[in-house]
Amino acid sequence: MVIPPINACIGDLSTILISKFTTYLYIGSIPPKIQKSETLKNNFIALLVTGILSVLFLIIISIIISPPNSLSNS
């Protein structure tokens, strides 16, 4: 099944985004207001690409590992 690894991946990626966000707030790279920022935009795009690639990797690995006709045996 692919669902548990995807859930773990989403949690890990969210942790990365929040830690970067709080670090940028602490060092003053972004202001403590809700507004568009180039730094946040770049981080969000990188996180989105990483998430998509991770999900694709998990799907490919699960297809390779699963035995043939495993879904048709009920």
C-alpha positions as CSV (number, residue, x, y, z in Angstrom):
1,M,0.0,0.0,0.0
2,V,1.1,3.5,-0.8
3,I,-1.0,5.4,1.7
4,P,1.0,5.1,4.9
5,P,4.3,6.2,3.3
6,I,2.5,9.1,1.7
7,N,1.1,10.2,5.0
8,A,4.6,10.0,6.6
9,C,6.0,11.9,3.7
10,I,3.5,14.7,4.0
11,G,4.2,15.0,7.8
12,D,7.9,15.2,7.1
13,L,7.6,17.8,4.4
14,S,5.3,19.9,6.6
15,T,7.9,19.8,9.4
16,I,10.6,21.0,7.0
17,L,8.4,23.9,5.8
18,I,7.5,25.0,9.3
19,S,11.1,24.8,10.5
20,K,12.3,26.9,7.6
21,F,9.5,29.4,8.1
22,T,10.3,29.9,11.8
23,T,14.0,30.2,11.1
24,Y,13.4,32.9,8.5
25,L,11.2,34.7,11.0
26,Y,13.8,34.4,13.7
27,I,16.7,35.7,11.6
28,G,14.6,38.5,10.0
29,S,14.6,37.2,6.4
30,I,10.8,37.6,6.3
31,P,8.7,40.1,8.2
32,P,6.2,38.8,10.9
33,K,3.2,39.7,8.7
34,I,1.1,37.7,6.3
35,Q,2.3,38.9,2.9
36,K,3.8,37.5,-0.2
37,S,7.5,36.9,0.0
38,E,9.9,35.6,-2.6
39,T,11.6,33.4,0.0
40,L,8.4,31.7,1.0
41,K,7.3,31.3,-2.6
42,N,10.6,29.6,-3.5
43,N,10.4,27.3,-0.5
44,F,6.8,26.4,-1.2
45,I,7.6,25.5,-4.8
46,A,10.6,23.5,-3.8
47,L,8.5,21.7,-1.2
48,L,5.8,21.0,-3.8
49,V,8.3,19.6,-6.3
50,T,9.9,17.4,-3.5
51,G,6.5,16.1,-2.5
52,I,5.5,15.2,-6.0
53,L,8.8,13.5,-6.7
54,S,8.5,11.6,-3.4
55,V,5.0,10.3,-4.2
56,L,6.0,9.3,-7.7
57,F,9.1,7.5,-6.3
58,L,6.9,5.6,-3.7
59,I,4.4,4.6,-6.4
60,I,7.1,3.3,-8.7
61,I,8.8,1.4,-5.9
62,S,5.4,-0.1,-4.8
63,I,4.8,-1.2,-8.4
64,I,8.2,-2.8,-8.7
65,I,8.0,-4.6,-5.3
66,S,4.4,-5.9,-5.6
67,P,4.1,-9.3,-7.2
68,P,2.4,-9.5,-10.6
69,N,-1.4,-10.0,-10.5
70,S,-1.5,-9.2,-6.8
71,L,-4.6,-7.1,-7.2
72,S,-6.5,-9.8,-9.1
73,N,-6.2,-12.5,-6.4
74,S,-9.2,-11.9,-4.2
